[in-house]
Amino acid sequence: MPHLSQFRGEALDFRRTYATGSDTLRSLPTITRGNYFLDKTHEGDLLRLAQQSGHHRRLLTAKSASDFLEKMLPSFAFDDVDAVQDYEEGEKVWGYGAHSSTAREIGDRTEAFLKSPAARDPFFLWLFHFDLHAWREIDEDHIEAERDKL
């Protein structure tokens, strides 16, 4: 936690950010480049600016999301992708946000990265999971066990 607190103190904090689309695929272009076009980028694209300014771009997300976005939105590209498995190998996944929870693992990997030597250099970190979207599908025993830890 001390590493996350330090990171938070040094990072940008977007407190009034709203989804501009009905799903991730339609929201990402507006968030990163200020337009709704899936296939068009421009010089002000957030990921391009991070790269041009020497920031290593790292993505932490669920494997289903990584696979989906790589196919559907190739311009949402990073130097490093750390994808947490969220479905059984060989299982067909509709798009993103499969049946296994990834929030804890993504949080743990984020903390490990922030403690690593790689975090000493300028970086742009994007992380997200879909547990909140799939709360109805999460096993009730798991939800109660997590609640009891609070």
C-alpha positions, 0 to 999 in steps of 0.5 A: 500500500505505501507504494500505491499511495506514493504512486497516487501522489505523483500520478494524474487523477481523473475524478470527473471522467465519464464513459462516452460510449455504451461499452469499452470498445466505443469509449476507448477512442474518445478517452485516448484520442478525443473522437469516436472513430475506431479506425482513425488516430491523430497526433493528440492520441494519448498513447502516441503522446506517451510514447513520444514523450519517452513513457513506456506504455504498459497495459494490465488487463484480463486476457479476454479484453486483451485478445478482444481489443487487439483484434477490434481496436489495434490502435490501442497498443502498448509496449508491454501487455500483462494479461490475466487469464480469465477463462479456461484455455480453449473456451469461447469468450464472446468479447471481453470480461469472461467468467473468472475474477481478475481484479485481485490479480491485476491489483497484485501485478500492478503493485509488483510493477510499481515496486520493480526497477521498471517503475523508476523510468517514466511510464504510462500505466493503463489497467482495468478489469471487468469484475464490476460489470460481471458482479451478478455472475460472481459466485455468492460465496466468493462475494461474501468471502471478499466482503468478510475481509473488509 
